[in-house]
Amino acid sequence: MKIPLDHLCVRSGVLCPRCESLVRSGIVTELDVEVMRLLLKAEGMPDFRFLRDSEYVRSANLGSVLVVQISMPPNAVDSRALLKLSRHLEGQLNVRVRVVDARNSSAKDLVRNVIQPARVLGVNTLWLPDGSMEYVVRIPRSDIKHLPAPQEDVEHLLSQMVGVNVRIRVVES
């Protein structure tokens, strides 16, 4: 698995000066280090060999759910393997985990994976007068209670993951 830190540092728990500076600067968090350690252990298991060709992107704690973003090679794994990996990490971390494929998913798929079981009615691209764009995610009012965290936190996380500002609009269904 390709990770932003040295494999030896993550496995041993003792960070070299380069890795320590990445953690101190905030580029990599302590949560990232813990998740990377668990993923490096898991890649040796027969069920998770697909992790060897994958790249760790980031982890974000979203209230009651931990979202782990991994870039996987095209057609390398199906959704059942990601679900199995999520369950494995849940057992290790004692928190609900969602593993999301960062490379092979569109913005709509990424949003759907993060905010489930809330339904996504649509993801619209909004072009602003200054030439920038943002996504507007429409969800039904009845599903607002199914979001994994407060609406502002979910918007912030999705904006970081997609790289573009994301707003959630609640609509009557």
Residue, then its C-alpha position, 0 to 999 in steps of 0.5 A: m500500500k502506498i502511504p504518505l509516511d514511511h512503512l517502518c515508521v507507521r508499523s513501529g509507531v516511532l516516527c522519523p524526523r520527516c514523518e514527525s514533521l508531516v504529523r506536526s504540520g497537520i498534513v497527516t493526523e494521528l488518526d491517519v497514522e492509526v488507520m494506516r497502521l491497521l491497513l498495513k496489517a490488513e494487506g497481509m491477510p488473504d481477503f485484503r490483498f487488493l490493498r497492496d495496489s492501493e493508495y491511502v488518501r485520508s481519514a476523517n472522523l465524522g461524528s459517529v462514523l469514520v470515513v476512510q478514503i482509499s484510491m484503488p486501481p480500476n476494477a481491482v475490487d468490488s463493493r463486498a470487499l470494501l464492506k468486509l474491510s469496513r467491518h474489519l476496521e470497525g472491529q479494530l477501532n470500535v467505531r463505525v467505518r466507511v471505506v470509500d474508493a476515491r479514484n473510481s467514484s464520481a462526485k455523486d457516488l462519493v456523496r452517496n457513500v458518505i451520507q448513506p442511509a440518507r437518500v440523495l435525490g440529485v447532485n447538481t453542478l452550480w457554476l458561479p459568476d467568478g468561474s468557479m463551481e460547487y456541487v449542490v446535493r439535494i436530500p429529502r427533509s425526512d432523511i436529514k435525521h439519517l445524516p452521520a453528523p450535523q449538516e455543516d460537518v458533512e458539507h465540510l468533509l465532502s468539500q475536502m474529499v471532492g476538492v470543490n465546495v459542496r452544499i446540502r440542500v434539504v427539499e420536500s419530497 
